[in-house]
C-alpha cells in the first residue's frame, strides 16, 4: 500500500506501511509529543535503541499495522510527518479488536494528514487482520483529535475520570 497525497499547502507526501528505517523518525515524533506534555500520559522520552527496535519487532511479529506519512524533501528522521498504529489487544477473546494510536508532527497538524493516516490504517487493519472493531482513548482537552475522531465515525463510550495525573 502506497498513496501519494497533495496537502493544503501544495506539498506532496506519501502514506505507506512502516519500514525499519523509519524507527528513528517515529520515535522522534513520539518524544516530541511527550515533551509537549499534553497528549500522552508519559513523562520521559524513549531513548533506548533496544526499546525502539523492540517496538518495531513486535509490530512485525504480531502483524500489527503502522502507517506513516513521509515527506520526500525532508531527510530521515525528520521525513516522518506522522504515524498511525493499530495494535492488537492482549486478550484471547478480543482478537477482532484493535487499539489505535496516532501522532502527527506539530507543524504538520491541521493539514489532513491525521485523517489519511487513520483512514489507511483502518483499511489495512480490516483487510490484513480482519479487525472488526477499533478502539482508542484521548484526553478530553485534545479538541483537535476529538473533532477528527468524531468526523471519522468514532463515538465517545465513556470518560475515565482521574485516569492520569499529569
RADA-V834558 format. One record per pair of residues at least 4 apart in sequence whose ideal C-beta (glycine too) atoms are under 7 Angstrom apart, sorted by sequence separation. I is the first residue (numbers start at 1). GAP is how many residues later the second one is. D is the distance in whole Angstrom. If there is no record, write none. Layout:
i	gap	d
I	GAP	D
I	GAP	D
This chain:
i	gap	d
6	4	7
7	4	5
18	4	5
22	4	6
23	4	6
24	4	6
25	4	7
26	4	6
27	4	6
28	4	7
29	4	7
30	4	6
31	4	6
32	4	7
48	4	7
49	4	6
50	4	6
51	4	7
52	4	7
53	4	6
54	4	6
55	4	7
56	4	7
57	4	6
58	4	6
74	4	5
75	4	6
104	4	6
112	4	6
113	4	6
114	4	6
115	4	6
116	4	6
117	4	6
118	4	6
119	4	6
120	4	6
121	4	6
122	4	6
123	4	6
124	4	6
125	4	5
126	4	7
138	4	5
142	4	6
143	4	6
144	4	7
145	4	6
146	4	6
147	4	6
148	4	6
150	4	6
46	5	6
59	5	5
74	5	4
89	5	4
104	5	5
108	5	6
126	5	6
149	5	4
6	6	6
7	6	6
33	6	6
34	6	6
46	6	6
125	6	4
33	7	5
59	7	5
138	7	5
4	8	6
5	8	5
34	8	5
71	8	5
89	8	5
138	8	6
70	9	5
89	9	7
104	9	5
125	9	7
4	10	5
5	10	6
35	10	7
70	10	6
71	10	6
88	10	6
89	10	6
104	10	5
34	11	5
70	11	7
87	11	6
138	11	7
2	12	6
3	12	4
68	12	5
69	12	4
86	12	5
87	12	5
102	12	6
122	12	6
69	13	5
136	13	7
2	14	5
31	14	4
86	14	5
1	15	6
31	15	6
68	15	5
102	15	6
1	16	6
30	16	6
67	16	7
84	16	7
85	16	5
102	16	6
66	17	6
67	17	5
84	18	4
100	18	7
136	18	7
27	19	6
66	19	5
140	19	7
65	20	7
82	20	7
83	20	6
64	21	7
65	21	4
82	21	6
100	21	7
64	22	6
82	22	4
64	23	5
81	23	7
82	23	6
64	24	6
81	24	5
27	25	5
62	26	6
82	26	6
81	27	5
98	27	6
23	29	5
23	30	7
82	31	5
81	32	6
82	32	7
23	33	5
84	33	4
98	33	5
115	33	6
83	34	7
84	34	5
97	34	7
100	34	5
114	34	5
118	34	6
82	35	6
86	35	5
96	35	6
109	35	7
20	36	6
96	36	4
97	36	5
98	36	5
99	36	5
100	36	4
84	37	4
96	37	6
99	37	7
115	37	7
97	38	6
86	39	4
18	41	7
69	44	5
86	45	7
22	46	6
18	48	4
69	48	6
86	48	6
17	49	7
28	49	5
17	50	6
18	50	5
67	50	5
16	51	7
25	51	6
29	51	6
15	52	6
16	52	6
24	52	7
25	52	4
24	53	4
25	53	7
29	53	7
67	53	5
15	54	5
16	54	7
25	54	6
26	54	6
29	54	6
67	54	4
21	55	7
25	55	3
13	56	5
14	56	5
65	56	5
13	57	6
26	57	5
67	57	7
13	58	5
14	58	7
22	58	6
65	59	5
11	60	7
12	60	7
65	60	5
65	63	7
65	64	7
63	65	7
63	66	6
13	68	6
33	70	5
30	73	6
32	73	7
29	74	5
32	74	7
29	76	6
39	100	6
15	101	5
9	102	6
15	102	7
8	103	5
39	103	6
7	104	5
8	104	7
7	105	7
15	105	5
5	111	6
3	117	6
1	119	7
1	123	6
41	123	4
41	125	7
37	129	7
